[in-house]
Structure formats: structure tokens, C-alpha cells
């Protein structure tokens, strides 16, 4: 992230990433996208309490089409809400936008965090223009890489088509990931950077 960069936090949750970056880089523009009303309210409240003015909150889910969808919020776990139709939990209808829809109201991202509990592929499909023209660096949570090779994940395949290469976010070494391997036993954050 550069001091005057644009950060889109897709699946902002409590706003840890977006609020931290907005505070660290006051000339940046941060967009926190969070569909859960309670969590979006918390991000807004935290920004207000801390006098953070360079953050916008989008109260919507993202997918490949705009509209309205049912969000499932598991009982006892606000952090794991999903559009994938989880069993149980509370259901709430939320507005849905695409990444490309966001370009109408916000500058294109230089950095994009994607943590959307299983709908990464749909979010990327809804961001054709974002990935083709802006080509932001991407931080993406990949849960499925423990079960199959990283290169076989639909979200990774889509970003690869846009010219992205991948590194593990938790390693200090600047070594590209082997897309033919699984990543291990838990979720991982992966950095995708477009070949320049």
C-alpha cells in the first residue's frame, strides 16, 4: 500500500485492515465493503471514534451480479457469514453489488483484500473491468487450498488469466507459490500481483 493508494476491503468484517490502513495512510482512500449490518455499523462507529475520515463503508455483499441475496450468519460467529447457503443461523436479505459497480462511486483500487467466505470466484467474475484495467495487488483468503492444489481453485484460475502471480502473505521470502501444491491444513492469505 502506498501513502496515497486506494484500498478496497471486500469482506471488511470489523474493519481491522481498512481502519488500520486508513489511519496509517491518511492521504489514502479506503473502501470497506461489509454486508452484515452489525459489522458495517461497527466499522462506521470505529472510524468516527478515531476521527478516520478517509474511509467509505459500502453496506452490501459482492458477487457476479447485482441484486439482493440471502446472507446466512451462523449462530455465535459473526465472522463467518456467507452467501453460500449455510445451514442454520440467522438469515438476512442484503443488497449485492459487483466489483465493477464500485467503480462508479470510488476510484479504482491499487490494493484489494478479498475475504468472502467461499464466493471469491463470483466476486472476481463481477470485477472484469477492475482486474483488466486497474490490476490491483490482491490479498485473498484461500480456505480450499488445503484440499486441492492452489492452481486448481477457481478464484486463482480467474486471477491467473488476468496475469497474476501468487505468493504466501505470511512468508518474508519473495518466492512465487507452486500452484500445483496444496498449502496445508488451514486457511491461508495469498498475495496476487499482476505481471508488469
Order of alpha helices (4+ residues) and beta strands (2+ residues): beta-alpha-beta-alpha-beta-beta-beta-beta-alpha-beta-alpha-beta-alpha-beta-beta
